[in-house]
Amino acid sequence: MQEKVFQVGGVEFHVDNRDISGDGGPSVRVFGEADGKNIQLLRFDCFRKNPHYHYDPSGRNDHIRLDKTEVPDSVAWAIEQLGENLADMIRTAGYDSIAEQVDQAAVTKILPEMESLMRGES
């Protein structure tokens, strides 16, 4: 899949496939503007072997692995987080001012297209 960028709801989503050291899969990177710079706030790596996500990947890079027994479908989990917890996750990443600007309703409208891309359906 070629990278597709969605600018919506006060943030920017980059959806693509990543491959790192023999593991990989669909990825969503969430960017926002802080101090005049476009900063990566969150990243969801829905990898085949080791799915995980990151808070502030370009800064402190808190890396959290998903337990595949608890989260068997990391794509569905990532879409759910984007639909229900995006602003809270951006706050956890340390970007309160960006979280305040998130239009969750606008983000929710594009999630079906994002999920379809991530699953290779479009």
All heavy atoms as an XYZ file, in Angstrom:
960
protein
N       0.846     -1.178      0.000
C       0.000      0.000      0.000
C       0.888      1.238      0.000
O       1.850      1.310      0.742
C      -0.904     -0.059      1.236
C      -1.171      1.257      1.909
S      -2.037      1.306      3.518
C      -1.757     -0.207      4.308
N       0.537      2.182     -0.843
C       1.239      3.456     -0.819
C       0.695      4.272      0.342
O      -0.466      4.137      0.722
C       1.017      4.224     -2.113
C       1.872      3.754     -3.254
C       1.870      4.785     -4.368
O       0.860      5.390     -4.648
N       3.007      4.959     -4.986
N       1.547      5.119      0.885
C       1.118      5.953      1.996
C      -0.051      6.840      1.575
O      -0.059      7.409      0.488
C       2.274      6.836      2.461
C       1.879      7.738      3.608
C       3.022      8.613      4.066
O       3.448      9.491      3.295
O       3.501      8.388      5.191
N      -1.043      6.924      2.449
C      -2.160      7.844      2.243
C      -2.224      8.746      3.460
O      -2.094      8.289      4.594
C      -3.472      7.086      2.068
C      -4.640      8.031      1.873
C      -5.748      7.445      1.069
C      -6.792      8.547      0.844
N      -7.881      8.105      0.033
N      -2.401     10.039      3.206
C      -2.444     11.036      4.269
C      -3.860     11.587      4.374
O      -4.473     11.952      3.376
C      -1.433     12.170      3.988
C      -1.535     13.260      5.059
C      -0.012     11.623      3.905
N      -4.360     11.632      5.600
C      -5.661     12.215      5.910
C      -5.414     13.407      6.822
O      -4.847     13.241      7.909
C      -6.549     11.222      6.667
C      -6.881      9.968      5.929
C      -6.018      8.874      5.958
C      -8.069      9.857      5.218
C      -6.331      7.699      5.298
C      -8.393      8.675      4.553
C      -7.523      7.599      4.590
N      -5.827     14.579      6.414
C      -5.755     15.757      7.275
C      -7.173     16.043      7.736
O      -8.006     16.495      6.946
C      -5.172     16.952      6.520
C      -3.714     16.760      6.174
C      -3.141     17.958      5.435
O      -3.776     18.551      4.596
N      -1.902     18.280      5.775
N      -7.431     15.736      8.988
C      -8.808     15.845      9.484
C      -8.808     15.980     11.001
O      -7.944     15.428     11.680
C      -9.644     14.617      9.045
C      -9.120     13.347      9.649
C     -11.112     14.776      9.371
N      -9.766     16.723     11.497
C      -9.987     16.793     12.939
C      -8.878     17.457     13.721
O      -8.750     17.224     14.914
N      -8.049     18.284     13.070
C      -6.970     18.979     13.769
C      -5.666     18.211     13.817
O      -4.694     18.673     14.412
N      -5.630     17.034     13.203
C      -4.409     16.225     13.150
C      -4.253     15.657     11.737
O      -5.113     15.834     10.884
C      -4.407     15.085     14.195
C      -4.309     15.623     15.611
C      -5.641     14.211     14.048
N      -3.147     14.968     11.540
C      -2.845     14.366     10.244
C      -2.511     12.901     10.472
O      -1.717     12.575     11.350
C      -1.644     15.120      9.654
C      -1.284     14.786      8.261
C      -0.183     15.709      7.762
O      -0.476     16.869      7.438
O       0.981     15.256      7.733
N      -3.125     12.027      9.680
C      -2.884     10.591      9.775
C      -2.141     10.130      8.530
O      -2.543     10.448      7.419
C      -4.208      9.821      9.857
C      -5.062     10.194     11.028
C      -6.057     11.151     10.904
C      -4.869      9.583     12.252
C      -6.852     11.502     11.984
C      -5.659      9.928     13.338
C      -6.647     10.884     13.205
N      -1.078      9.376      8.725
C      -0.334      8.765      7.624
C      -0.532      7.259      7.753
O      -0.114      6.667      8.751
C       1.156      9.095      7.716
C       1.460     10.546      7.517
N       2.374     10.990      6.606
C       0.967     11.656      8.116
C       2.433     12.304      6.647
N       1.587     12.731      7.559
N      -1.162      6.663      6.754
C      -1.444      5.221      6.768
C      -0.574      4.570      5.705
O      -0.582      4.982      4.543
C      -2.930      4.944      6.487
C      -3.221      3.446      6.498
C      -3.813      5.673      7.490
N       0.194      3.566      6.105
C       1.045      2.846      5.157
C       1.408      1.487      5.728
O       0.903      1.091      6.772
C       2.295      3.649      4.792
C       3.196      3.941      5.979
O       2.881      3.522      7.115
O       4.238      4.592      5.788
N       2.268      0.769      5.037
C       2.815     -0.490      5.536
C       4.263     -0.266      5.908
O       4.985      0.403      5.179
C       2.738     -1.590      4.464
C       1.447     -2.357      4.540
O       1.043     -2.807      5.600
N       0.790     -2.513      3.417
N       4.676     -0.829      7.022
C       6.065     -0.745      7.447
C       6.608     -2.157      7.562
O       5.887     -3.077      7.903
C       6.174     -0.031      8.800
C       5.612      1.382      8.733
C       5.731      2.135     10.040
N       7.128      2.459     10.237
C       7.780      2.304     11.387
N       7.165      1.834     12.446
N       9.048      2.616     11.486
N       7.884     -2.300      7.289
C       8.561     -3.588      7.410
C       9.888     -3.352      8.098
O      10.732     -2.620      7.584
C       8.772     -4.214      6.026
C       9.262     -5.651      6.111
O       9.313     -6.202      7.236
O       9.597     -6.212      5.066
N      10.048     -3.947      9.268
C      11.255     -3.744     10.063
C      11.763     -5.097     10.530
O      11.068     -5.822     11.246
C      10.973     -2.834     11.277
C      10.508     -1.459     10.775
C      12.197     -2.708     12.153
C      10.034     -0.543     11.846
N      12.940     -5.449     10.109
C      13.617     -6.674     10.561
C      12.742     -7.918     10.433
O      12.621     -8.696     11.378
C      14.095     -6.510     12.004
O      14.946     -5.403     12.117
N      12.097     -8.095      9.291
C      11.313     -9.300      9.068
C       9.934     -9.296      9.677
O       9.212    -10.289      9.599
N       9.545     -8.211     10.306
C       8.194     -8.072     10.832
C       7.605     -6.826     10.180
O       8.325     -5.944      9.734
C       8.213     -7.932     12.356
C       6.832     -8.101     12.983
O       5.880     -8.483     12.274
O       6.709     -7.848     14.196
N       6.318     -6.743     10.143
C       5.717     -5.558      9.557
C       4.232     -5.711      9.425
O       3.636     -6.705      9.835
N       3.654     -4.699      8.818
C       2.222     -4.658      8.610
C       1.765     -3.229      8.526
O       2.570     -2.303      8.414
N       0.455     -3.024      8.583
C      -0.077     -1.673      8.474
C       0.308     -0.808      9.668
O       0.461     -1.296     10.782
C      -1.584     -1.875      8.391
C      -1.844     -3.240      8.892
C      -0.596     -4.031      8.714
N       0.454      0.476      9.384
C       0.859      1.423     10.408
C       0.072      2.722     10.236
O      -0.220      3.132      9.113
C       2.360      1.700     10.271
O       2.805      2.607     11.241
N      -0.257      3.347     11.352
C      -0.871      4.674     11.346
C       0.000      5.579     12.194
O       0.248      5.290     13.368
C      -2.302      4.661     11.935
C      -2.877      6.075     11.958
C      -3.209      3.736     11.172
N       0.466      6.653     11.581
C       1.224      7.669     12.315
C       0.334      8.901     12.441
O      -0.281      9.328     11.467
C       2.517      8.009     11.583
C       3.495      6.835     11.602
C       4.712      7.075     10.744
N       4.302      7.029      9.338
C       4.852      7.762      8.373
N       5.827      8.602      8.634
N       4.417      7.652      7.129
N       0.263      9.450     13.645
C      -0.580     10.609     13.925
C       0.339     11.805     14.170
O       1.207     11.757     15.042
C      -1.474     10.371     15.163
C      -2.376     11.574     15.410
C      -2.291      9.090     15.011
N       0.134     12.855     13.374
C       0.949     14.062     13.480
C       0.090     15.243     13.896
O      -1.103     15.299     13.602
C       1.588     14.400     12.119
C       2.675     13.476     11.687
C       2.363     12.296     11.041
C       4.001     13.783     11.927
C       3.363     11.428     10.620
C       5.011     12.923     11.517
C       4.692     11.751     10.868
N       0.718     16.203     14.553
C       0.068     17.457     14.908
C       1.103     18.553     14.941
O       2.305     18.293     15.008
N       0.633     19.783     14.897
C       1.557     20.917     14.890
C       1.738     21.468     16.293
O       0.765     21.782     16.982
C       1.047     22.015     13.959
C       2.105     23.076     13.730
C       1.727     24.051     12.640
O       1.304     23.595     11.556
O       1.851     25.259     12.888
N       3.002     21.558     16.706
C       3.364     22.138     18.001
C       4.606     22.987     17.799
O       5.571     22.544     17.175
C       3.632     21.040     19.030
N       4.569     24.191     18.298
C       5.696     25.120     18.172
C       6.127     25.283     16.715
O       7.320     25.348     16.404
C       6.887     24.659     19.025
C       6.534     24.567     20.500
O       5.741     25.410     20.962
O       7.037     23.646     21.173
N       5.151     25.305     15.804
C       5.439     25.520     14.394
C       6.042     24.333     13.673
O       6.463     24.452     12.522
N       6.090     23.184     14.330
C       6.658     21.980     13.722
C       5.602     20.890     13.650
O       4.762     20.770     14.544
C       7.844     21.467     14.543
C       9.010     22.407     14.609
C      10.105     21.826     15.490
C      11.224     22.835     15.653
N      12.206     22.397     16.625
N       5.664     20.082     12.592
C       4.782     18.927     12.458
C       5.442     17.766     13.207
O       6.493     17.284     12.798
C       4.575     18.600     10.976
C       3.334     17.782     10.749
O       2.384     17.828     11.522
N       3.324     17.035      9.664
N       4.832     17.349     14.306
C       5.437     16.362     15.208
C       4.625     15.074     15.193
O       3.391     15.103     15.221
C       5.484     16.921     16.645
C       6.389     18.140     16.681
C       5.937     15.872     17.637
C       6.351     18.888     17.989
N       5.325     13.931     15.185
C       4.649     12.638     15.293
C       4.243     12.438     16.753
O       5.088     12.343     17.636
C       5.569     11.505     14.811
C       4.867     10.197     14.689
C       5.730      9.078     14.119
O       5.254      7.963     14.036
N       6.971      9.327     13.742
N       2.940     12.371     16.982
C       2.392     12.275     18.339
C       2.230     10.831     18.786
O       2.515     10.490     19.939
C       1.025     12.958     18.394
C       0.921     14.352     17.778
C      -0.529     14.761     17.653
C       1.723     15.339     18.597
N       1.723     10.005     17.863
C       1.411      8.598     18.141
C       1.749      7.775     16.910
O       1.738      8.285     15.794
C      -0.092      8.413     18.411
C      -0.744      9.215     19.526
C      -2.265      9.139     19.404
C      -0.294      8.698     20.879
N       2.028      6.498     17.139
C       2.164      5.561     16.019
C       1.622      4.219     16.448
O       1.940      3.721     17.527
C       3.623      5.426     15.570
C       3.727      4.568     14.301
C       5.108      4.564     13.675
N       6.041      3.788     14.476
C       7.220      4.252     14.909
N       7.615      5.470     14.638
N       7.999      3.475     15.622
N       0.794      3.644     15.577
C       0.221      2.320     15.792
C       0.827      1.398     14.747
O       0.580      1.573     13.548
C      -1.303      2.357     15.618
C      -2.004      3.244     16.603
C      -2.142      4.601     16.360
C      -2.526      2.716     17.768
C      -2.794      5.429     17.266
C      -3.176      3.531     18.684
C      -3.316      4.891     18.433
N       1.635      0.444     15.160
C       2.262     -0.522     14.259
C       1.555     -1.859     14.432
O       1.800     -2.589     15.395
C       3.753     -0.657     14.566
C       4.538      0.594     14.195
O       4.217      1.209     13.159
O       5.476      0.949     14.929
N       0.668     -2.164     13.499
C      -0.148     -3.386     13.569
C       0.606     -4.525     12.882
O       0.168     -5.070     11.870
C      -1.508     -3.126     12.926
S      -2.407     -1.772     13.708
N       1.751     -4.858     13.453
C       2.656     -5.835     12.853
C       2.157     -7.257     13.060
O       1.449     -7.554     14.022
C       4.057     -5.688     13.437
C       4.786     -4.437     12.998
C       6.029     -4.155     13.511
C       4.246     -3.551     12.081
C       6.724     -3.023     13.114
C       4.930     -2.420     11.675
C       6.180     -2.154     12.197
N       2.558     -8.126     12.153
C       2.141     -9.534     12.205
C       2.652    -10.227     13.471
O       1.905    -10.932     14.133
C       2.659    -10.282     10.962
C       2.011     -9.832      9.658
C       2.626    -10.510      8.437
N       4.048    -10.223      8.256
C       4.522     -9.121      7.681
N       3.709     -8.193      7.236
N       5.826     -8.945      7.545
N       3.932    -10.071     13.773
C       4.525    -10.797     14.903
C       4.418    -10.027     16.215
O       4.090    -10.607     17.244
C       5.998    -11.088     14.615
C       6.231    -12.006     13.430
C       7.711    -12.175     13.183
C       7.993    -12.935     11.898
N       9.426    -12.921     11.567
N       4.770     -8.777     16.194
C       4.833     -7.975     17.425
C       4.096     -6.645     17.275
O       4.722     -5.591     17.147
C       6.299     -7.711     17.802
C       7.030     -8.976     18.154
O       6.612     -9.701     19.054
N       8.110     -9.263     17.441
N       2.766     -6.670     17.323
C       2.022     -5.413     17.228
C       2.299     -4.539     18.451
O       2.473     -5.050     19.565
C       0.563     -5.864     17.167
C       0.543     -7.222     17.783
C       1.894     -7.825     17.508
N       2.357     -3.227     18.220
C       2.659     -2.304     19.312
C       2.246     -0.890     18.921
O       1.850     -0.639     17.789
C       4.159     -2.343     19.647
C       5.027     -1.973     18.499
N       5.390     -2.877     17.513
C       5.591     -0.804     18.144
C       6.149     -2.274     16.616
N       6.281     -1.001     16.973
N       2.354      0.015     19.882
C       2.096      1.422     19.588
C       3.083      2.268     20.378
O       3.761      1.781     21.291
C       0.643      1.804     19.861
C       0.178      1.663     21.296
C       0.029      2.777     22.106
C      -0.148      0.416     21.824
C      -0.418      2.656     23.415
C      -0.603      0.281     23.122
C      -0.734      1.409     23.915
O      -1.173      1.284     25.207
N       3.170      3.530     19.983
C       4.130      4.455     20.582
C       3.423      5.754     20.965
O       2.627      6.280     20.195
C       5.223      4.856     19.575
C       5.989      3.735     18.982
N       7.272      3.440     19.367
C       5.676      2.852     18.009
C       7.718      2.427     18.639
N       6.770      2.039     17.817
N       3.766      6.270     22.138
C       3.440      7.641     22.496
C       4.685      8.474     22.202
O       5.803      8.079     22.572
C       3.140      7.771     23.999
C       1.831      7.162     24.431
C       1.794      5.997     25.176
C       0.621      7.778     24.121
C       0.602      5.443     25.600
C      -0.583      7.228     24.543
C      -0.579      6.069     25.283
O      -1.772      5.528     25.690
N       4.517      9.610     21.532
C       5.614     10.536     21.235
C       6.820      9.818     20.627
O       7.923      9.861     21.147
C       6.017     11.286     22.513
C       6.949     12.459     22.258
O       7.041     12.939     21.107
O       7.603     12.902     23.229
N       6.611      9.138     19.468
C       7.694      8.338     18.876
C       8.944      9.129     18.516
O      10.038      8.574     18.509
C       7.072      7.728     17.620
C       5.662      8.122     17.601
C       5.382      9.055     18.714
N       8.785     10.416     18.226
C       9.957     11.227     17.852
C      10.630     11.857     19.065
O      11.698     12.446     18.934
C       9.538     12.325     16.870
O       8.961     11.749     15.719
N      10.016     11.727     20.230
C      10.566     12.309     21.452
C      10.944     11.219     22.440
O      11.859     10.442     22.212
N      10.152     11.095     23.491
C      10.495     10.122     24.538
C      10.242      8.682     24.101
O      10.756      7.747     24.694
C       9.773     10.448     25.833
C       8.285     10.205     25.817
C       7.682     10.479     27.194
N       6.352      9.978     27.273
C       5.264     10.712     27.153
N       5.369     11.998     26.949
N       4.072     10.155     27.253
N       9.409      8.473     23.090
C       9.157      7.165     22.481
C       8.781      6.084     23.489
O       9.471      5.082     23.645
C      10.342      6.704     21.625
C       9.966      5.519     20.746
O       8.807      5.340     20.395
N      10.935      4.712     20.396
N       7.638      6.269     24.138
C       7.090      5.212     24.993
C       6.497      4.144     24.078
O       5.537      4.394     23.360
C       5.996      5.758     25.915
C       6.547      6.623     27.022
O       7.753      6.534     27.296
O       5.763      7.393     27.613
N       7.087      2.959     24.116
C       6.749      1.847     23.213
C       5.987      0.808     24.026
O       6.495      0.302     25.019
C       8.077      1.289     22.679
C       7.955      0.093     21.809
N       7.909     -1.184     22.296
C       7.887     -0.024     20.470
C       7.828     -2.031     21.290
N       7.806     -1.356     20.175
N       4.744      0.502     23.601
C       3.914     -0.447     24.339
C       3.525     -1.597     23.418
O       2.912     -1.386     22.379
C       2.651      0.231     24.908
C       3.069      1.292     25.935
C       1.724     -0.777     25.577
C       2.708      2.651     25.583
N       3.885     -2.807     23.825
C       3.542     -4.001     23.038
C       2.099     -4.411     23.331
O       1.622     -4.284     24.451
C       4.465     -5.155     23.398
C       5.888     -4.940     22.982
C       6.734     -6.184     23.252
N       8.117     -5.912     23.030
C       8.723     -5.948     21.838
N       8.025     -6.234     20.774
N       9.999     -5.687     21.729
N       1.451     -4.931     22.310
C       0.108     -5.477     22.471
C       0.221     -6.991     22.633
O       0.924     -7.649     21.868
C      -0.755     -5.153     21.250
C      -1.045     -3.673     21.008
C      -1.755     -3.478     19.674
C      -1.881     -3.109     22.137
N      -0.456     -7.526     23.615
C      -0.502     -8.964     23.835
C      -1.496     -9.550     22.837
O      -2.696     -9.250     22.890
C      -0.942     -9.233     25.270
C      -0.993    -10.708     25.613
O      -1.148    -11.552     24.699
O      -0.890    -11.017     26.814
N      -1.011    -10.381     21.933
C      -1.866    -10.915     20.874
C      -2.982    -11.819     21.410
O      -3.985    -12.016     20.739
C      -1.023    -11.653     19.832
C      -0.191    -10.684     18.999
C       0.819    -11.362     18.111
C       0.180    -12.083     16.978
N       1.154    -12.591     15.997
N      -2.838    -12.341     22.626
C      -3.931    -13.128     23.196
C      -5.054    -12.212     23.678
O      -6.216    -12.592     23.660
C      -3.451    -14.027     24.352
O      -2.914    -13.215     25.388
C      -2.413    -15.018     23.870
N      -4.707    -11.003     24.109
C      -5.713    -10.040     24.560
C      -6.224     -9.166     23.423
O      -7.358     -8.684     23.467
C      -5.130     -9.154     25.664
C      -4.830     -9.908     26.945
C      -4.208     -9.021     28.000
O      -4.340     -7.782     27.908
O      -3.587     -9.569     28.924
N      -5.369     -8.921     22.422
C      -5.715     -8.077     21.276
C      -5.387     -8.871     20.006
O      -4.346     -8.669     19.389
C      -4.924     -6.739     21.306
C      -5.332     -5.859     20.139
C      -5.108     -6.022     22.625
N      -6.271     -9.799     19.632
C      -5.971    -10.642     18.470
C      -6.027     -9.897     17.136
O      -5.409    -10.316     16.166
C      -7.039    -11.737     18.528
C      -8.144    -11.155     19.334
C      -7.503    -10.194     20.296
N      -6.735     -8.772     17.077
C      -6.859     -7.987     15.847
C      -6.354     -6.575     16.129
O      -7.111     -5.702     16.561
C      -8.313     -7.978     15.385
C      -8.520     -7.272     14.053
O      -7.624     -6.518     13.609
O      -9.600     -7.464     13.459
N      -5.062     -6.343     15.885
C      -4.465     -5.048     16.223
C      -4.994     -3.921     15.341
O      -5.035     -2.770     15.774
C      -2.945     -5.118     16.163
O      -2.491     -5.467     14.868
N      -5.427     -4.229     14.123
C      -6.005     -3.187     13.266
C      -7.317     -2.692     13.894
O      -7.528     -1.483     14.042
C      -6.234     -3.695     11.825
C      -7.064     -2.700     11.025
C      -4.902     -3.950     11.134
N      -8.190     -3.608     14.280
C      -9.454     -3.225     14.919
C      -9.184     -2.444     16.200
O      -9.859     -1.445     16.484
C     -10.308     -4.454     15.206
N      -8.193     -2.875     16.972
C      -7.857     -2.187     18.219
C      -7.390     -0.761     17.931
O      -7.825      0.186     18.600
C      -6.780     -2.975     18.971
C      -6.439     -2.357     20.283
C      -7.052     -2.588     21.486
C      -5.407     -1.400     20.545
N      -6.462     -1.817     22.469
C      -5.453     -1.081     21.912
C      -4.457     -0.774     19.752
C      -4.585     -0.168     22.497
C      -3.591      0.135     20.326
C      -3.656      0.436     21.692
N      -6.511     -0.584     16.949
C      -6.000      0.748     16.614
C      -7.137      1.665     16.161
O      -7.225      2.819     16.598
C      -4.920      0.649     15.541
N      -8.018      1.153     15.309
C      -9.147      1.959     14.829
C     -10.048      2.347     16.003
O     -10.516      3.484     16.096
C      -9.933      1.195     13.735
C      -9.068      1.013     12.486
C     -11.254      1.891     13.422
C      -8.656      2.287     11.767
N     -10.264      1.416     16.923
C     -11.079      1.707     18.111
C     -10.440      2.816     18.947
O     -11.123      3.727     19.416
C     -11.250      0.449     18.949
C     -12.082      0.659     20.190
C     -12.232     -0.615     21.018
O     -12.186     -1.726     20.445
O     -12.378     -0.492     22.243
N      -9.130      2.756     19.136
C      -8.442      3.793     19.919
C      -8.564      5.150     19.243
O      -8.811      6.161     19.905
C      -6.962      3.439     20.128
C      -6.723      2.146     20.880
C      -7.574      1.997     22.110
O      -7.561      2.838     23.004
N      -8.343      0.922     22.170
N      -8.388      5.182     17.923
C      -8.507      6.437     17.187
C      -9.923      6.991     17.265
O     -10.120      8.206     17.309
C      -8.095      6.236     15.726
C      -6.613      5.910     15.506
C      -6.368      5.509     14.059
C      -5.731      7.087     15.902
N     -10.906      6.103     17.314
C     -12.296      6.530     17.360
C     -12.786      6.939     18.730
O     -13.706      7.745     18.848
N     -12.163      6.393     19.773
C     -12.691      6.621     21.119
C     -11.725      7.322     22.067
O     -12.160      7.937     23.042
C     -13.119      5.291     21.739
C     -14.240      4.628     20.973
C     -14.638      3.279     21.542
O     -14.164      2.902     22.640
O     -15.434      2.584     20.872
N     -10.426      7.207     21.830
C      -9.447      7.684     22.813
C      -8.364      8.595     22.241
O      -7.343      8.805     22.884
C      -8.757      6.484     23.483
C      -9.742      5.600     24.203
O     -10.616      6.087     24.915
N      -9.631      4.305     24.003
N      -8.567      9.125     21.030
C      -7.499      9.869     20.374
C      -7.008     11.048     21.212
O      -5.807     11.182     21.463
C      -7.946     10.344     18.984
C      -6.917     11.139     18.193
C      -5.643     10.333     17.967
C      -7.521     11.597     16.864
N      -7.906     11.913     21.651
C      -7.477     13.094     22.416
C      -6.766     12.681     23.703
O      -5.723     13.257     24.055
C      -8.668     13.998     22.720
N      -7.287     11.681     24.398
C      -6.637     11.225     25.643
C      -5.239     10.674     25.355
O      -4.305     10.913     26.127
C      -7.480     10.153     26.332
C      -8.730     10.726     26.976
O      -8.782     11.952     27.227
O      -9.667      9.941     27.224
N      -5.095      9.941     24.260
C      -3.779      9.386     23.929
C      -2.799     10.495     23.549
O      -1.616     10.431     23.902
C      -3.901      8.352     22.814
C      -4.624      7.085     23.261
S      -4.694      5.807     22.000
C      -3.093      5.022     22.267
N      -3.289     11.525     22.857
C      -2.415     12.665     22.522
C      -1.991     13.388     23.795
O      -0.835     13.793     23.925
C      -3.122     13.603     21.517
C      -3.252     12.900     20.161
C      -2.364     14.917     21.375
C      -4.106     13.638     19.144
N      -2.906     13.515     24.751
C      -2.537     14.117     26.054
C      -1.460     13.268     26.743
O      -0.494     13.795     27.280
C      -3.760     14.216     26.965
C      -4.566     15.439     26.769
C      -5.663     15.602     27.843
N      -6.673     16.464     27.315
C      -7.716     16.066     26.578
N      -7.906     14.796     26.322
N      -8.587     16.931     26.118
N      -1.647     11.950     26.731
C      -0.662     11.053     27.354
C       0.701     11.210     26.684
O       1.734     11.112     27.339
C      -1.142      9.588     27.281
O      -2.381      9.484     27.979
C      -0.130      8.633     27.895
N       0.697     11.473     25.380
C       1.953     11.685     24.650
C       2.605     13.006     25.029
O       3.774     13.233     24.708
C       1.708     11.631     23.145
N       1.835     13.888     25.702
C       2.409     15.146     26.178
C       2.034     16.367     25.368
O       2.695     17.406     25.470
N       0.968     16.282     24.595
C       0.597     17.387     23.713
C      -0.839     17.848     23.985
O      -1.730     17.703     23.148
C       0.777     16.968     22.249
C       2.208     16.654     21.931
C       2.671     15.342     21.941
C       3.115     17.667     21.660
C       3.998     15.055     21.670
C       4.451     17.389     21.391
C       4.877     16.082     21.395
O       6.199     15.793     21.139
N      -1.033     18.448     25.174
C      -2.363     18.887     25.588
C      -2.988     19.877     24.613
O      -4.180     19.790     24.322
C      -2.310     19.530     26.980
C      -2.006     18.527     28.071
O      -2.107     17.310     27.827
O      -1.667     18.963     29.189
N      -2.200     20.824     24.107
C      -2.770     21.861     23.235
C      -3.305     21.255     21.939
O      -4.319     21.708     21.412
C      -1.742     22.951     22.939
O      -0.627     22.405     22.251
N      -2.660     20.225     21.427
C      -3.153     19.561     20.217
C      -4.395     18.743     20.545
O      -5.376     18.747     19.795
C      -2.057     18.682     19.581
C      -0.883     19.554     19.131
C      -2.615     17.879     18.405
C       0.339     18.791     18.692
N      -4.374     18.063     21.682
C      -5.527     17.256     22.101
C      -6.788     18.112     22.196
O      -7.874     17.659     21.827
C      -5.237     16.572     23.430
N      -6.638     19.353     22.666
C      -7.789     20.248     22.811
C      -8.426     20.574     21.466
O      -9.607     20.908     21.402
C      -7.368     21.545     23.502
C      -6.879     21.368     24.921
C      -7.922     20.753     25.837
O      -9.112     21.093     25.708
O      -7.545     19.918     26.683
N      -7.657     20.493     20.377
C      -8.144     20.874     19.055
C      -8.747     19.706     18.270
O      -9.303     19.906     17.200
C      -6.996     21.462     18.234
C      -6.385     22.699     18.844
C      -5.129     23.113     18.102
O      -4.988     22.881     16.915
N      -4.202     23.730     18.820
N      -8.639     18.494     18.783
C      -9.106     17.322     18.037
C     -10.625     17.368     17.869
O     -11.361     17.538     18.832
C      -8.685     16.013     18.746
C      -9.382     14.806     18.129
C      -7.179     15.843     18.679
N     -11.071     17.224     16.624
C     -12.491     17.111     16.302
C     -12.781     15.616     16.125
O     -12.614     15.062     15.042
C     -12.794     17.901     15.030
C     -14.264     17.828     14.624
O     -15.006     16.952     15.139
O     -14.659     18.629     13.763
N     -13.202     14.976     17.201
C     -13.393     13.528     17.191
C     -14.448     13.095     16.176
O     -14.310     12.065     15.533
C     -13.762     13.031     18.590
C     -13.773     11.529     18.706
C     -12.403     10.900     18.481
O     -11.460     11.194     19.204
N     -12.272     10.045     17.483
N     -15.494     13.882     16.008
C     -16.543     13.514     15.046
C     -15.987     13.471     13.624
O     -16.311     12.562     12.852
C     -17.707     14.499     15.137
N     -15.131     14.420     13.274
C     -14.524     14.441     11.939
C     -13.593     13.241     11.762
O     -13.577     12.609     10.699
C     -13.769     15.750     11.715
N     -12.828     12.914     12.791
C     -11.918     11.772     12.732
C     -12.718     10.481     12.537
O     -12.381      9.634     11.701
C     -11.033     11.688     14.001
C     -10.284     10.372     14.067
C     -10.076     12.874     14.066
N     -13.787     10.331     13.296
C     -14.604      9.119     13.238
C     -15.123      8.847     11.824
O     -15.198      7.695     11.405
C     -15.760      9.222     14.251
O     -15.198      9.363     15.566
C     -16.646      7.998     14.217
N     -15.419      9.888     11.076
C     -15.955      9.721      9.718
C     -14.967      9.063      8.767
O     -15.377      8.379      7.833
C     -16.382     11.075      9.152
C     -17.634     11.609      9.769
C     -18.015     12.945      9.165
C     -19.234     13.510      9.862
N     -19.581     14.834      9.348
N     -13.661      9.251      8.977
C     -12.679      8.682      8.037
C     -12.165      7.314      8.470
O     -11.461      6.654      7.716
C     -11.483      9.639      7.821
C     -10.746      9.902      9.139
C     -11.918     10.923      7.164
C      -9.264      9.899      8.987
N     -12.511      6.875      9.655
C     -11.979      5.607     10.163
C     -12.335      4.393      9.307
O     -11.479      3.525      9.119
C     -12.378      5.397     11.622
C     -11.753      6.396     12.601
C     -12.256      6.131     14.026
C     -10.241      6.362     12.554
N     -13.548      4.281      8.755
C     -13.815      3.122      7.893
C     -12.864      3.058      6.687
O     -12.391      1.975      6.331
C     -15.277      3.325      7.460
C     -15.878      4.125      8.571
C     -14.776      5.060      9.007
N     -12.557      4.198      6.083
C     -11.624      4.203      4.957
C     -10.215      3.836      5.413
O      -9.510      3.070      4.737
C     -11.608      5.576      4.274
C     -10.715      5.603      3.055
C     -10.694      6.942      2.340
O     -11.458      7.861      2.708
O      -9.890      7.067      1.404
N      -9.805      4.346      6.561
C      -8.482      3.999      7.091
C      -8.386      2.497      7.358
O      -7.396      1.859      6.994
C      -8.180      4.791      8.369
C      -7.833      6.233      8.108
S      -7.555      7.203      9.623
C      -6.304      6.269     10.446
N      -9.430      1.933      7.981
C      -9.401      0.500      8.284
C      -9.355     -0.323      7.004
O      -8.606     -1.312      6.921
C     -10.612      0.100      9.132
C     -10.577     -1.371      9.490
C     -11.665     -1.792     10.460
O     -12.601     -1.003     10.731
O     -11.567     -2.928     10.967
N     -10.109      0.069      6.012
C     -10.107     -0.637      4.736
C      -8.705     -0.630      4.103
O      -8.235     -1.656      3.605
C     -11.141      0.010      3.811
O     -11.190     -0.664      2.584
N      -8.046      0.512      4.142
C      -6.669      0.605      3.632
C      -5.738     -0.323      4.400
O      -4.923     -1.033      3.814
C      -6.149      2.036      3.766
C      -6.559      3.042      2.726
C      -6.152      4.441      3.163
C      -5.926      2.695      1.388
N      -5.845     -0.295      5.728
C      -4.980     -1.097      6.568
C      -5.171     -2.600      6.314
O      -4.234     -3.380      6.424
C      -5.204     -0.774      8.043
C      -4.772      0.636      8.406
S      -5.247      1.092     10.087
C      -4.010      0.175     11.016
N      -6.377     -2.988      5.961
C      -6.674     -4.397      5.701
C      -6.445     -4.771      4.232
O      -6.675     -5.910      3.841
C      -8.103     -4.709      6.107
C      -8.319     -4.570      7.614
C      -9.660     -5.132      8.032
N      -9.927     -4.902      9.441
C      -9.410     -5.620     10.441
N      -8.565     -6.589     10.200
N      -9.725     -5.363     11.703
N      -5.998     -3.795      3.430
C      -5.705     -4.064      2.031
C      -6.948     -4.268      1.186
O      -6.911     -4.931      0.158
N      -8.059     -3.689      1.629
C      -9.336     -3.872      0.936
C      -9.620     -2.800     -0.110
O     -10.629     -2.863     -0.788
C     -10.479     -3.907      1.958
C     -10.346     -5.051      2.933
C     -11.301     -4.966      4.111
O     -11.983     -3.935      4.277
O     -11.347     -5.943      4.873
N      -8.765     -1.780     -0.170
C      -9.027     -0.729     -1.160
C      -7.764     -0.312     -1.856
O      -6.702     -0.772     -1.589
C      -9.689      0.473     -0.505
O      -8.973      0.946      0.596
